[in-house]
Amino acid sequence: MSGAPSAFPHPLYDKYVLKPFYEDAKAYYYAPMLAANRAHVVMLRHCQIITRENATALLKALQQVEDMGLDELTYQSGVEDLFFAMEGKLIEMAGAAYGGNLQLGRSRNDLGYALTRLALRPAMLNAAEDLLALRKSLHAFAREHLETLMPGYTHTQPAQPTTMAHYIAGLLSSLQRDSARIRFAFQTNNQSPLGAAALTGTGFPIDRHLSARLLGFDDILHSTYDSIGASDNLTDVASALATLGVNLSRFSKDMLFWATQESGAIRLDNSFIQISSIMPQKRNPVALEHIRARISRMIALSQGIVIQCHNIPYGDTQDIEDELIPPLFGALEAARAILQLYRAVIDTLEVNVEHLRQRAAAGFTTVTELADTLVRECDLPFREAHTIVSALISQALEQGLAPSDLTADMLAAAAAGQLGIELSLDEALFKRALDPRAFIDARDLPGGAAPRATAAVLDLQNESIAADGRWLETVHASLAAAERQLRAAVQELMA
C-alpha cells in the first residue's frame, strides 16, 4: 500500500494507546516511580556505582520534579510514557552527565513491574481493611440476633428453622477466607523484581536486597526471568476479588429476597431507598441493586485480568503491563465501593424479628425433629419415622392444616395407616418436636444453630478478625519503617 512515511507515533496509536496509558501511569505510578527512583539512586551510591555528587544531583532533581507536581508532567506526543517524561526532566535538571545515570543497572522492564507491585500495595491494603470493617459490622449484627429465629432455605424452599446469627456466622466464615486470599495475594505481590533489568540481570554490582528493603518489599524475586515474566501476583489479586464477589453476590441474592414484601425479613434504612415516580407505596432497595451491579463489574474485571494473562509469552509484554492497569485497579476500586456500601447497609439494617419468628415454623420446617423424636422416643428406624411423618404432612397439606393444628393422635393414625404399627407419643413431646425454638436449641453441636453453638463460632470469628487486624498493623508498620529508612538515606546523601 502506498502512503507517506510518518514519524512515531501514529495519531491513532497516540490517541488510543499512549495518551490514555500515560494518564493511567500518572494516576497510579507517579508516587511509586519517585520512590523507586530514590531507592535506586541510594542503592547505586551504596554500591559505589555512581559518585556521591551524581547521587546528590539525581536526588535534588527528583525533589524538583516532585515539587513541580503532576501538572508539569503533561503528555507530549512522541514522549512514549511517564518513564521517559520523568527521565527527560531529570536529565534537564541534573545535566546529561548525571541525569542519564539513573538507568544504570536497570530497565523499564524491571522498573515497570516493580511500579505495578508498589501501586497495588495500598489498593490491596484498602480492600483488606474494608473487608475487615465489613466483617466487624456483620459480627456485631450477628451478636444482636443470636436468638432471632428465621427459616433456613435449601433449593430456595423453606427447609428448617435457624437463626439470623447462624446464617451470618456462615457468611463470616467465607469472608474470613476471602481475607486470607487477599492476604496471600498481597504476600505474593510484595516481592521485588528490581535488578532483573531487561531480563537477565545486569553486569553492574548492584544490591537487589537493599533496593527491596528500601521500598518495603518482603524479599526479591530470585529469578530475574521470573521477575519480568511472572503474572501470578496479578491473577492472585483477580482470583481473590472474584471469589469475594461470588460470596457477596450470593449474600446479595438473599438480601434482595429478604427485602421483598413476600419475605418481609428486613427493612433497609431510608437512606438506601428510592421511591417510585408513579407508585406511592414503593420502597425500592436500590442500594442492593447497585451493589449487585458493582459486584458483577468486579467479577468481570477480575476475569478479564486472568484472560488477559492467559496464552501470552512468558516474558515482558504489553498485555500484562499498560493494558492491565484499567481492569486491575478498576476491580480494586469496585471492591472498595462494594465493601464500604455493604458495611453501611448492615450498620443501618432493621430485622423484622417477630415476623421471622412466625415464618420459622411455617411450611412444616420443624418436622425433621419430629422424625428424630420418633427414633429417640419410640425406637423406630429413621426411615420408618420419616415415612410416618411424611404421610402426616401430606395429609395436613391436603386438608390445609397449619403445624399448630397437628396432634399426636393424627401422627398415630398416620403410623397405623402407613406401616400398620401402633404408635404412642406424648402430646407434650409432639408439640415440642414442632416448636422452632426447641428445634434450634436441640442443635447444640459445634457449628450448630443453637445460640450457644453459634456464639462459639462468633468467638472464633472474633479471634480471626483480631488476627487479621494485627497483620494489617504489622504491614503498615513495616512499610512505614521502610519509608523512613529510604527518607533517611536520601537526606544523608543530600546533606
C-alpha positions as CSV (number, residue, x, y, z in Angstrom):
1,M,0.0,0.0,0.0
2,S,1.2,3.5,-0.8
3,G,1.4,6.3,1.8
4,A,3.8,8.8,3.1
5,P,6.0,7.6,5.9
6,S,5.2,9.1,9.2
7,A,7.1,9.7,12.5
8,F,6.3,7.9,15.7
9,P,3.6,7.9,17.0
10,H,0.8,7.3,14.5
11,P,-2.1,9.7,15.5
12,L,-4.4,6.8,16.3
13,Y,-1.7,5.0,18.4
14,D,-1.2,8.2,20.2
15,K,-4.9,8.7,20.8
16,Y,-5.9,5.2,21.8
17,V,-2.8,3.8,23.4
18,L,-0.1,6.2,24.5
19,K,-2.1,9.1,25.9
20,P,-4.6,7.1,27.9
21,F,-1.9,4.9,29.4
22,Y,0.1,8.0,30.2
23,E,-2.8,9.3,32.2
24,D,-3.2,5.9,34.0
25,A,0.5,5.9,34.9
26,K,0.2,9.4,36.3
27,A,-2.7,8.3,38.4
28,Y,-1.2,5.1,39.8
29,Y,2.6,5.1,39.2
30,Y,3.8,8.6,39.8
31,A,4.4,8.3,43.6
32,P,5.8,4.7,43.2
33,M,8.1,5.9,40.5
34,L,9.5,8.7,42.7
35,A,10.1,6.2,45.5
36,A,11.7,3.6,43.2
37,N,14.0,6.2,41.6
38,R,15.2,7.4,45.0
39,A,15.8,3.8,46.2
40,H,17.7,3.1,43.0
41,V,19.9,6.2,43.5
42,V,20.6,5.3,47.1
43,M,21.5,1.7,46.1
44,L,23.8,2.8,43.2
45,R,25.7,5.1,45.6
46,H,25.8,2.4,48.3
47,C,27.4,0.0,45.8
48,Q,29.7,2.8,44.6
49,I,28.4,2.6,41.1
50,I,27.9,6.3,40.9
51,T,29.6,9.1,42.8
52,R,28.1,10.9,45.7
53,E,27.9,14.1,43.6
54,N,26.0,12.2,41.0
55,A,23.6,10.7,43.6
56,T,23.0,14.1,45.2
57,A,22.3,15.7,41.8
58,L,19.8,13.0,40.9
59,L,18.1,13.2,44.3
60,K,17.8,17.0,44.1
61,A,16.4,16.7,40.6
62,L,13.8,14.2,41.8
63,Q,12.8,16.6,44.6
64,Q,12.4,19.3,42.0
65,V,10.2,17.0,39.9
66,E,8.0,16.2,42.9
67,D,7.8,19.9,43.9
68,M,6.6,20.8,40.4
69,G,3.8,18.2,40.8
70,L,1.9,16.2,38.2
71,D,0.6,19.3,36.4
72,E,4.0,19.8,34.9
73,L,4.2,16.3,33.5
74,T,1.6,16.8,30.8
75,Y,1.5,14.3,28.0
76,Q,3.6,15.2,24.9
77,S,3.2,13.3,21.7
78,G,6.4,11.4,20.9
79,V,7.4,11.0,24.6
80,E,6.4,7.4,24.9
81,D,5.5,7.1,28.6
82,L,5.8,8.6,32.1
83,F,9.2,7.0,32.5
84,F,10.7,8.9,29.6
85,A,8.9,12.1,30.6
86,M,10.4,11.9,34.1
87,E,13.8,10.9,32.8
88,G,13.8,13.8,30.4
89,K,13.0,16.2,33.3
90,L,15.8,14.7,35.4
91,I,18.4,15.0,32.7
92,E,17.3,18.6,32.1
93,M,17.7,19.4,35.8
94,A,20.7,17.3,36.8
95,G,22.5,17.6,33.5
96,A,23.3,14.9,31.0
97,A,26.4,13.7,32.8
98,Y,24.5,12.9,35.9
99,G,20.8,12.6,34.9
100,G,21.4,9.8,32.4
101,N,23.0,7.6,35.0
102,L,19.7,6.8,36.8
103,Q,19.2,4.0,34.4
104,L,22.4,2.2,35.3
105,G,21.7,-1.4,36.3
106,R,18.0,-1.4,35.5
107,S,15.5,-1.4,32.6
108,R,12.0,-0.1,32.1
109,N,11.1,-3.8,32.4
110,D,12.0,-4.5,36.0
111,L,11.0,-0.9,36.9
112,G,7.6,-1.2,35.3
113,Y,6.8,-4.5,37.1
114,A,8.1,-3.0,40.4
115,L,5.8,0.0,39.9
116,T,2.8,-2.2,39.4
117,R,3.6,-4.1,42.6
118,L,4.2,-0.9,44.6
119,A,0.9,0.7,43.3
120,L,-1.0,-2.5,44.1
121,R,0.0,-2.5,47.7
122,P,-2.1,0.4,49.0
123,A,-5.1,-0.7,46.9
124,M,-4.9,-4.2,48.2
125,L,-4.5,-3.0,51.8
126,N,-7.5,-0.7,51.3
127,A,-9.5,-3.8,50.2
128,A,-8.3,-5.8,53.2
129,E,-9.2,-3.0,55.6
130,D,-12.6,-2.5,54.0
131,L,-13.3,-6.2,54.1
132,L,-12.2,-6.4,57.8
133,A,-14.5,-3.5,58.6
134,L,-17.5,-5.3,56.9
135,R,-16.7,-8.4,58.9
136,K,-16.7,-6.4,62.1
137,S,-20.1,-4.9,61.3
138,L,-21.5,-8.4,60.4
139,H,-20.1,-9.8,63.6
140,A,-21.8,-7.2,65.7
141,F,-25.0,-7.7,63.7
142,A,-24.9,-11.4,64.3
143,R,-24.3,-10.9,68.1
144,E,-27.5,-8.9,68.2
145,H,-29.5,-11.7,66.5
146,L,-28.4,-14.9,68.3
147,E,-32.0,-15.5,69.3
148,T,-33.7,-14.3,66.1
149,L,-35.5,-17.2,64.6
150,M,-35.9,-17.4,60.8
151,P,-36.5,-20.1,58.1
152,G,-33.4,-21.6,56.6
153,Y,-33.6,-22.4,52.9
154,T,-32.4,-25.2,50.7
155,H,-33.2,-25.2,47.0
156,T,-34.9,-21.8,47.5
157,Q,-37.5,-23.5,49.7
158,P,-38.0,-23.2,53.5
159,A,-36.1,-26.2,55.0
160,Q,-35.5,-25.9,58.7
161,P,-35.6,-23.2,61.4
162,T,-32.3,-21.4,62.0
163,T,-31.3,-18.0,63.4
164,M,-30.1,-14.9,61.7
165,A,-26.9,-15.2,63.6
166,H,-26.3,-18.8,62.4
167,Y,-26.7,-17.5,58.8
168,I,-24.4,-14.6,59.3
169,A,-21.8,-16.8,61.0
170,G,-21.7,-18.9,57.9
171,L,-21.2,-15.8,55.7
172,L,-18.5,-14.6,58.1
173,S,-16.6,-17.9,57.6
174,S,-16.5,-17.4,53.9
175,L,-15.4,-13.7,54.3
176,Q,-12.7,-14.9,56.6
177,R,-11.3,-17.0,53.8
178,D,-11.7,-14.0,51.5
179,S,-9.4,-12.0,53.8
180,A,-6.9,-14.9,53.8
181,R,-7.0,-14.9,50.0
182,I,-6.3,-11.1,49.8
183,R,-3.5,-11.5,52.4
184,F,-1.9,-14.3,50.3
185,A,-2.2,-12.2,47.2
186,F,-0.5,-9.3,49.0
187,Q,2.4,-11.5,50.1
188,T,2.8,-12.9,46.5
189,N,2.8,-9.3,45.2
190,N,5.2,-7.9,47.7
191,Q,8.3,-9.3,46.1
192,S,10.8,-7.1,44.3
193,P,11.7,-7.6,40.6
194,L,14.2,-4.8,40.7
195,G,17.6,-5.8,39.4
196,A,16.3,-8.1,36.7
197,A,16.9,-5.2,34.2
198,A,15.6,-6.3,30.8
199,L,15.6,-10.0,31.5
200,T,19.0,-11.4,32.5
201,G,20.1,-9.0,35.3
202,T,22.9,-6.6,35.0
203,G,26.7,-6.6,34.9
204,F,26.9,-3.8,37.5
205,P,27.5,-4.9,41.1
206,I,24.1,-3.8,42.4
207,D,22.4,-4.8,45.7
208,R,19.0,-6.2,44.9
209,H,18.1,-6.8,48.5
210,L,18.9,-3.2,49.5
211,S,16.6,-1.9,46.8
212,A,13.9,-4.3,48.1
213,R,14.3,-3.3,51.7
214,L,14.2,0.5,50.9
215,L,10.8,0.0,49.2
216,G,9.3,-2.2,51.8
217,F,9.3,-5.4,49.8
218,D,9.4,-8.6,51.8
219,D,12.0,-10.2,49.5
220,I,13.3,-10.3,46.0
221,L,12.1,-12.4,43.2
222,H,15.1,-14.7,43.0
223,S,14.9,-15.5,39.3
224,T,15.5,-12.5,37.0
225,Y,13.4,-14.2,34.3
226,D,10.5,-14.7,36.8
227,S,10.9,-11.0,37.8
228,I,9.8,-9.8,34.4
229,G,7.8,-12.8,33.3
230,A,5.6,-13.5,36.3
231,S,1.9,-12.6,36.3
232,D,0.6,-14.7,39.2
233,N,0.7,-11.7,41.5
234,L,-1.9,-10.2,39.2
235,T,-4.0,-13.3,38.8
236,D,-3.9,-13.9,42.6
237,V,-5.4,-10.4,43.1
238,A,-8.0,-11.2,40.5
239,S,-8.8,-14.6,41.9
240,A,-9.2,-13.2,45.4
241,L,-11.6,-10.4,44.2
242,A,-13.6,-12.8,42.0
243,T,-14.2,-15.2,44.9
244,L,-15.1,-12.3,47.2
245,G,-17.5,-11.2,44.6
246,V,-19.1,-14.6,44.3
247,N,-19.5,-14.8,48.1
248,L,-21.0,-11.4,48.4
249,S,-23.3,-11.9,45.3
250,R,-24.9,-14.9,47.0
251,F,-25.5,-12.8,50.1
252,S,-27.0,-10.1,47.9
253,K,-29.3,-12.6,46.4
254,D,-30.7,-13.4,49.8
255,M,-30.8,-9.8,50.9
256,L,-32.9,-8.8,48.0
257,F,-35.3,-11.6,48.6
258,W,-35.5,-10.7,52.3
259,A,-36.3,-7.1,51.4
260,T,-39.4,-8.2,49.4
261,Q,-42.8,-7.8,50.9
262,E,-43.3,-11.5,50.3
263,S,-40.4,-12.3,52.7
264,G,-40.7,-9.2,54.9
265,A,-37.5,-10.2,56.7
266,I,-35.6,-6.9,56.7
267,R,-36.1,-3.2,56.2
268,L,-33.4,-1.1,54.7
269,D,-32.7,2.3,56.1
270,N,-34.5,5.2,54.2
271,S,-31.1,6.5,53.2
272,F,-30.7,3.5,50.9
273,I,-34.3,3.5,49.5
274,Q,-35.6,5.3,46.4
275,I,-39.3,5.9,45.7
276,S,-41.2,5.2,42.6
277,S,-42.1,8.1,40.3
278,I,-45.7,6.8,40.0
279,M,-46.4,4.3,42.8
280,P,-46.6,5.9,46.2
281,Q,-46.2,2.7,48.1
282,K,-42.8,1.7,46.7
283,R,-39.6,1.3,48.7
284,N,-37.1,0.3,46.2
285,P,-33.9,-1.3,47.7
286,V,-31.7,0.3,45.0
287,A,-28.6,0.3,47.1
288,L,-28.6,-3.5,47.0
289,E,-29.1,-3.4,43.2
290,H,-26.2,-1.0,42.8
291,I,-24.0,-3.3,45.0
292,R,-25.0,-6.3,42.9
293,A,-24.1,-4.4,39.7
294,R,-20.7,-3.4,41.2
295,I,-20.1,-7.0,42.2
296,S,-20.8,-8.1,38.6
297,R,-18.4,-5.4,37.4
298,M,-15.7,-6.5,39.8
299,I,-16.0,-10.2,38.8
300,A,-16.0,-9.3,35.1
301,L,-12.8,-7.1,35.5
302,S,-11.2,-9.9,37.6
303,Q,-12.0,-12.5,34.9
304,G,-10.6,-10.1,32.3
305,I,-7.3,-9.9,34.2
306,V,-7.0,-13.7,34.1
307,I,-7.9,-13.9,30.4
308,Q,-5.5,-11.2,29.5
309,C,-2.7,-13.0,31.3
310,H,-3.6,-16.2,29.5
311,N,-1.8,-17.5,26.5
312,I,0.9,-14.8,26.2
313,P,4.6,-15.4,26.1
314,Y,6.4,-15.9,29.4
315,G,8.3,-12.6,29.4
316,D,7.9,-8.9,29.1
317,T,4.8,-8.0,27.1
318,Q,2.4,-5.1,27.0
319,D,-0.5,-7.4,27.6
320,I,0.3,-7.5,31.3
321,E,1.7,-4.0,31.7
322,D,-0.1,-0.9,30.5
323,E,-3.1,-2.8,29.2
324,L,-3.8,-4.3,32.6
325,I,-3.9,-1.1,34.5
326,P,-7.7,-0.3,33.9
327,P,-9.1,-3.7,34.8
328,L,-6.6,-4.3,37.7
329,F,-7.2,-1.1,39.5
330,G,-10.8,-0.9,38.4
331,A,-11.5,-4.2,40.1
332,L,-9.9,-3.0,43.3
333,E,-11.8,0.3,43.2
334,A,-15.0,-1.6,42.7
335,A,-14.2,-3.7,45.7
336,R,-13.7,-0.6,47.9
337,A,-17.1,0.7,46.9
338,I,-18.9,-2.6,47.4
339,L,-17.4,-3.3,50.8
340,Q,-18.0,0.2,52.1
341,L,-21.6,0.4,50.9
342,Y,-22.3,-3.1,52.3
343,R,-21.0,-2.1,55.7
344,A,-23.2,1.0,55.7
345,V,-26.2,-1.1,54.8
346,I,-25.6,-3.6,57.6
347,D,-24.9,-0.9,60.2
348,T,-28.4,0.6,59.5
349,L,-30.4,-2.6,58.8
350,E,-33.6,-3.4,60.6
351,V,-34.7,-7.0,61.1
352,N,-38.4,-7.9,61.4
353,V,-37.8,-10.2,64.3
354,E,-41.4,-11.2,65.2
355,H,-42.3,-11.8,61.5
356,L,-39.3,-14.0,61.1
357,R,-40.2,-16.0,64.2
358,Q,-43.7,-16.7,62.8
359,R,-42.2,-17.7,59.5
360,A,-39.6,-20.0,61.1
361,A,-42.1,-22.9,61.6
362,A,-44.3,-22.1,58.5
363,G,-44.2,-24.8,55.8
364,F,-43.6,-27.6,58.4
365,T,-39.9,-26.8,58.7
366,T,-39.6,-28.4,62.1
367,V,-40.7,-31.9,61.2
368,T,-37.2,-33.3,60.8
369,E,-37.1,-33.0,64.6
370,L,-40.4,-34.9,64.8
371,A,-38.9,-37.8,62.9
372,D,-35.8,-37.7,65.1
373,T,-38.1,-37.7,68.2
374,L,-39.8,-40.9,67.0
375,V,-36.4,-42.5,66.7
376,R,-35.4,-41.5,70.2
377,E,-38.7,-42.0,72.0
378,C,-40.4,-44.8,70.0
379,D,-37.3,-46.8,69.0
380,L,-38.2,-46.6,65.3
381,P,-35.7,-46.8,62.4
382,F,-35.3,-43.4,60.9
383,R,-36.6,-44.3,57.5
384,E,-39.8,-45.6,59.1
385,A,-40.1,-42.5,61.2
386,H,-39.5,-40.4,58.0
387,T,-42.3,-42.3,56.2
388,I,-44.8,-41.7,59.1
389,V,-44.1,-38.0,59.3
390,S,-44.2,-37.6,55.6
391,A,-47.6,-39.1,55.5
392,L,-48.8,-36.8,58.3
393,I,-47.6,-33.7,56.4
394,S,-49.1,-34.8,53.2
395,Q,-52.5,-35.2,55.0
396,A,-52.1,-31.8,56.6
397,L,-51.3,-30.1,53.2
398,E,-54.3,-31.8,51.6
399,Q,-56.6,-30.5,54.4
400,G,-55.0,-27.1,54.6
401,L,-53.8,-27.5,58.2
402,A,-51.1,-25.5,59.8
403,P,-48.4,-27.0,62.1
404,S,-50.3,-25.8,65.1
405,D,-53.3,-27.9,64.0
406,L,-51.5,-31.2,64.2
407,T,-51.9,-33.6,67.1
408,A,-50.2,-36.7,68.4
409,D,-53.3,-38.7,67.6
410,M,-53.0,-37.7,64.0
411,L,-49.4,-38.9,64.0
412,A,-50.5,-42.3,65.5
413,A,-53.2,-42.6,62.7
414,A,-50.5,-42.0,60.1
415,A,-48.3,-44.7,61.6
416,A,-51.2,-47.2,61.5
417,G,-52.2,-46.3,58.0
418,Q,-48.7,-46.3,56.5
419,L,-46.9,-49.1,58.4
420,G,-49.7,-50.8,60.3
421,I,-48.0,-50.2,63.6
422,E,-49.3,-48.8,66.9
423,L,-47.6,-45.6,67.9
424,S,-47.9,-43.7,71.2
425,L,-46.2,-40.3,71.6
426,D,-46.9,-37.9,74.5
427,E,-48.7,-34.8,73.3
428,A,-46.2,-32.5,75.0
429,L,-43.3,-34.3,73.2
430,F,-45.2,-34.0,70.0
431,K,-45.7,-30.2,70.4
432,R,-42.1,-29.7,71.5
433,A,-40.9,-31.5,68.3
434,L,-42.8,-29.0,66.2
435,D,-41.6,-25.9,68.2
436,P,-39.0,-24.0,66.2
437,R,-37.3,-22.8,69.4
438,A,-36.9,-26.3,70.7
439,F,-35.6,-27.3,67.2
440,I,-32.9,-24.7,67.4
441,D,-31.9,-25.5,71.0
442,A,-31.5,-29.2,70.2
443,R,-28.8,-28.4,67.6
444,D,-26.1,-27.5,70.1
445,L,-23.2,-29.4,68.4
446,P,-20.2,-27.4,67.2
447,G,-21.3,-25.0,64.5
448,G,-24.9,-25.8,65.0
449,A,-27.8,-23.3,65.0
450,A,-28.3,-23.2,68.8
451,P,-27.4,-19.8,70.2
452,R,-24.6,-21.1,72.4
453,A,-23.1,-23.1,69.4
454,T,-23.4,-20.1,67.1
455,A,-21.8,-17.8,69.8
456,A,-18.8,-20.1,69.9
457,V,-18.4,-19.8,66.1
458,L,-18.6,-16.0,66.5
459,D,-15.9,-16.1,69.2
460,L,-13.6,-17.9,66.7
461,Q,-14.6,-15.3,64.1
462,N,-13.7,-12.5,66.5
463,E,-10.2,-14.1,67.0
464,S,-9.8,-14.2,63.2
465,I,-10.8,-10.6,62.9
466,A,-8.3,-9.6,65.6
467,A,-5.5,-11.6,63.9
468,D,-6.2,-10.0,60.5
469,G,-6.2,-6.6,62.2
470,R,-2.8,-7.3,63.7
471,W,-1.5,-8.4,60.3
472,L,-2.6,-5.1,58.8
473,E,-0.9,-3.2,61.6
474,T,2.3,-5.1,61.0
475,V,2.3,-4.5,57.3
476,H,1.6,-0.8,57.7
477,A,4.4,-0.6,60.3
478,S,6.8,-2.4,58.1
479,L,6.1,-0.2,55.1
480,A,6.4,2.9,57.3
481,A,9.7,1.7,58.6
482,A,11.0,1.2,55.0
483,E,9.8,4.6,54.0
484,R,11.7,6.2,57.0
485,Q,14.8,4.2,56.1
486,L,14.7,5.5,52.5
487,R,14.0,9.1,53.6
488,A,16.9,9.0,56.0
489,A,19.2,7.6,53.3
490,V,18.1,10.3,50.9
491,Q,18.6,13.0,53.4
492,E,22.1,11.8,54.3
493,L,23.1,12.0,50.6
494,M,21.6,15.4,50.2
495,A,23.0,16.9,53.4
